[in-house]
Amino acid sequence: MFESIVDPIFAPLLNLGPLLAMLIISFVVSLVIVIVYKFMTKQGEMKDLKAEIKNLQNEMKTLKDNPTKMMEVQKKVMSKNLEYMKHSFKPTLITFLPLILIFGWLNVTMAYEPIIPNEEFIVSVYSGENVTINAPEKITLLDTKNENGKIDFKLKGQEGEYLLEFNIDDEIQTKDVMITDKQKYAVPVKELKNSKITKIEIKYNKLKVLNLFGWELGWLGTYIIFSLVFSIVLRKLMKVH
């Protein structure tokens, strides 16, 4: 679903690199949300409500020695905030589904680094019994480590999409893997039921999109920071309250 709906719009951006792709995606999403809010809310009423809330908050600061009066003003602030939120409900509802689709797509395309050609990677198979691997011709098995019910297969291979086979007694289970220098990867985990193998997992490295003064952020943290900045700037430029 993510690929069929979101891929045609955002997939070409992945060729620009994770940081620039997230910058553009955050800007586009923020712009659409601000436009929806501007044209689906009564901006005059929103502006008046903001002004009333600000005035009431300023009044509260002068009533520190009068708790009873402060409580009365605080109730008015809460009432005005609720009214403001009611105005925002419709555009929030409209933008909710597209945001879920975009976030889902980002989670399956930008959560991990891809396995690049001839780079070593590990596939872990969880089983209490001995498991062997049948790797395709262009994938090389480098090492096998069996420890505490988990078998780690260290592999490397040429670019392409492959199907790994894992054998345990008379049972065969498979897991797809993608090797590419593009920002693509196969689903990391395959859970199994009614099998001697409980789980097959590709050990990816987490994708770090933004390094903020030594603080390494993935796609979600990067999106939050970019979208906050874009939202503030766009609201001011477009006079959205």
C-alpha positions as CSV (number, residue, x, y, z in Angstrom):
1,M,0.0,0.0,0.0
2,F,2.8,2.4,0.9
3,E,4.6,1.7,-2.3
4,S,1.6,2.1,-4.6
5,I,0.4,5.4,-3.1
6,V,3.5,7.2,-1.8
7,D,6.3,5.7,-4.0
8,P,5.4,7.7,-7.2
9,I,5.5,10.9,-5.2
10,F,8.5,10.6,-2.9
11,A,10.6,7.6,-4.1
12,P,12.6,9.7,-6.6
13,L,13.8,11.9,-3.7
14,L,15.7,9.0,-2.2
15,N,18.3,9.4,-5.0
16,L,19.2,12.7,-3.5
17,G,20.4,11.2,-0.2
18,P,18.5,10.7,3.1
19,L,19.2,14.3,4.5
20,L,18.1,16.2,1.4
21,A,15.1,13.8,0.8
22,M,13.9,14.4,4.4
23,L,14.4,18.1,4.0
24,I,12.2,18.2,0.9
25,I,9.6,15.8,2.3
26,S,9.3,17.8,5.5
27,F,8.8,21.0,3.6
28,V,6.2,19.6,1.2
29,V,4.2,18.0,4.1
30,S,4.4,21.2,6.2
31,L,3.3,23.3,3.3
32,V,0.3,21.1,2.5
33,I,-0.7,21.1,6.2
34,V,-0.4,24.9,6.5
35,I,-2.5,25.4,3.3
36,V,-5.2,23.0,4.5
37,Y,-5.4,24.9,7.9
38,K,-5.5,28.3,6.1
39,F,-8.4,27.5,3.8
40,M,-10.4,25.1,6.1
41,T,-10.5,27.3,9.2
42,K,-12.1,30.7,9.9
43,Q,-8.8,32.6,10.2
44,G,-10.5,35.7,11.5
45,E,-12.1,33.8,14.4
46,M,-8.8,31.9,15.0
47,K,-6.9,35.3,15.2
48,D,-9.4,36.7,17.7
49,L,-9.3,33.6,19.9
50,K,-5.5,33.7,20.0
51,A,-5.6,37.3,21.0
52,E,-8.2,36.6,23.7
53,I,-6.1,33.7,25.1
54,K,-3.0,35.9,25.1
55,N,-4.8,38.7,27.0
56,L,-6.2,36.3,29.5
57,Q,-2.8,34.7,30.1
58,N,-1.3,38.2,30.7
59,E,-4.1,38.9,33.1
60,M,-3.3,35.8,35.0
61,K,0.2,37.0,35.6
62,T,-1.2,40.0,37.5
63,L,-3.4,37.8,39.8
64,K,-0.8,35.8,41.6
65,D,-2.0,37.3,44.9
66,N,-5.7,36.6,44.1
67,P,-6.0,32.8,43.7
68,T,-9.8,32.9,43.4
69,K,-9.8,35.4,40.6
70,M,-6.9,33.6,38.9
71,M,-8.9,30.4,38.8
72,E,-11.8,32.2,37.1
73,V,-9.5,33.6,34.4
74,Q,-7.8,30.2,34.0
75,K,-11.2,28.6,33.3
76,K,-11.8,31.2,30.6
77,V,-8.4,30.3,29.1
78,M,-9.3,26.6,29.1
79,S,-12.6,27.4,27.4
80,K,-11.0,29.5,24.7
81,N,-8.4,26.9,24.1
82,L,-11.1,24.2,23.7
83,E,-12.9,26.5,21.2
84,Y,-9.6,27.0,19.3
85,M,-9.1,23.2,19.1
86,K,-12.6,22.7,17.8
87,H,-11.7,25.0,14.9
88,S,-8.6,23.0,14.2
89,F,-10.3,19.6,14.3
90,K,-11.5,19.4,10.7
91,P,-8.1,20.2,9.0
92,T,-6.4,17.8,11.5
93,L,-8.8,15.0,10.5
94,I,-8.2,15.7,6.8
95,T,-4.4,15.6,7.1
96,F,-4.3,12.6,9.4
97,L,-4.6,9.8,6.9
98,P,-2.0,11.2,4.4
99,L,0.4,11.7,7.3
100,I,-0.1,8.0,8.4
101,L,0.7,6.8,4.9
102,I,3.8,9.0,4.6
103,F,5.1,8.0,8.0
104,G,4.5,4.3,7.2
105,W,6.4,4.7,3.9
106,L,9.3,6.5,5.7
107,N,9.4,3.7,8.2
108,V,9.9,1.0,5.6
109,T,12.3,3.0,3.4
110,M,14.4,5.1,5.7
111,A,14.7,3.3,9.0
112,Y,17.8,1.3,8.1
113,E,20.9,1.6,5.9
114,P,20.8,-0.7,2.8
115,I,23.1,-3.7,2.4
116,I,25.5,-2.5,-0.3
117,P,27.3,-4.9,-2.7
118,N,30.1,-6.9,-1.2
119,E,29.4,-5.6,2.3
120,E,29.2,-8.1,5.1
121,F,25.9,-8.6,6.8
122,I,24.3,-11.0,9.3
123,V,21.1,-12.9,9.1
124,S,20.0,-14.4,12.5
125,V,17.8,-17.5,12.7
126,Y,16.2,-18.2,16.0
127,S,15.8,-21.9,16.7
128,G,16.6,-24.4,19.3
129,E,18.0,-26.9,16.7
130,N,20.7,-26.9,14.1
131,V,19.9,-24.9,11.0
132,T,21.8,-24.8,7.7
133,I,21.6,-22.2,4.9
134,N,21.3,-22.6,1.2
135,A,22.5,-19.3,-0.3
136,P,22.1,-18.3,-3.9
137,E,25.1,-18.4,-6.2
138,K,26.0,-14.7,-6.0
139,I,25.9,-14.7,-2.1
140,T,28.9,-16.0,-0.2
141,L,28.7,-17.6,3.3
142,L,31.6,-16.2,5.4
143,D,30.9,-17.6,8.8
144,T,28.3,-19.3,11.0
145,K,27.9,-18.8,14.7
146,N,25.5,-20.8,16.9
147,E,24.8,-19.4,20.4
148,N,21.9,-19.7,22.8
149,G,19.2,-20.7,20.3
150,K,20.3,-18.2,17.7
151,I,22.4,-19.0,14.6
152,D,24.1,-16.0,12.9
153,F,25.0,-16.4,9.3
154,K,27.6,-13.9,8.1
155,L,27.2,-13.2,4.4
156,K,28.1,-10.9,1.5
157,G,27.0,-10.8,-2.1
158,Q,26.6,-9.0,-5.4
159,E,23.8,-6.5,-6.1
160,G,20.4,-8.0,-6.5
161,E,17.3,-9.4,-4.8
162,Y,17.7,-12.9,-3.4
163,L,15.8,-15.6,-1.5
164,L,17.8,-17.3,1.3
165,E,16.7,-20.9,2.2
166,F,17.2,-22.2,5.8
167,N,17.0,-26.0,6.4
168,I,16.1,-27.7,9.6
169,D,15.4,-31.5,9.3
170,D,12.8,-31.8,6.6
171,E,11.6,-28.2,6.9
172,I,12.6,-25.3,4.7
173,Q,12.0,-21.6,5.5
174,T,12.9,-18.7,3.3
175,K,13.8,-15.0,3.8
176,D,14.2,-12.4,1.0
177,V,17.2,-10.0,1.1
178,M,18.1,-7.0,-1.1
179,I,21.6,-5.9,-1.9
180,T,21.9,-2.5,-3.4
181,D,23.6,0.9,-3.2
182,K,20.2,2.6,-3.3
183,Q,18.1,3.5,-0.2
184,K,16.2,0.2,-0.3
185,Y,16.1,-2.9,1.8
186,A,14.0,-6.0,2.5
187,V,11.7,-6.2,5.6
188,P,14.1,-6.9,8.4
189,V,12.1,-9.5,10.4
190,K,10.1,-12.6,9.4
191,E,8.1,-14.2,12.3
192,L,7.2,-17.8,11.9
193,K,4.4,-20.0,13.4
194,N,4.1,-23.7,13.6
195,S,7.8,-24.0,12.7
196,K,11.0,-25.1,14.4
197,I,12.3,-21.7,13.4
198,T,10.6,-18.9,15.3
199,K,12.1,-15.9,13.6
200,I,14.5,-14.9,10.8
201,E,16.1,-11.4,11.1
202,I,18.4,-9.4,8.9
203,K,20.7,-7.3,11.1
204,Y,20.6,-3.8,9.5
205,N,22.4,-0.7,10.8
206,K,20.1,2.1,11.8
207,L,20.0,4.9,9.3
208,K,21.3,8.2,10.8
209,V,19.8,11.1,8.7
210,L,20.9,14.1,10.7
211,N,23.9,14.8,13.0
212,L,22.9,17.7,15.2
213,F,25.9,18.7,17.3
214,G,26.8,15.1,17.8
215,W,23.2,14.0,18.4
216,E,22.5,11.5,15.6
217,L,18.8,11.4,14.5
218,G,16.9,8.9,12.4
219,W,14.1,9.9,10.0
220,L,11.5,10.6,12.6
221,G,13.6,12.9,14.7
222,T,14.8,14.7,11.6
223,Y,11.3,15.1,10.3
224,I,10.1,16.6,13.6
225,I,12.9,19.2,13.7
226,F,12.5,20.2,10.0
227,S,8.7,20.2,10.1
228,L,8.7,22.4,13.3
229,V,11.0,25.0,11.6
230,F,9.0,24.9,8.3
231,S,5.7,25.1,10.1
232,I,6.6,28.2,12.1
233,V,8.1,30.0,9.1
234,L,5.2,29.1,6.7
235,R,2.6,30.1,9.2
236,K,4.1,33.5,9.6
237,L,4.6,34.0,5.8
238,M,1.0,32.8,5.1
239,K,-0.4,34.5,8.1
240,V,-2.0,31.4,9.5
241,H,-3.3,31.5,13.1
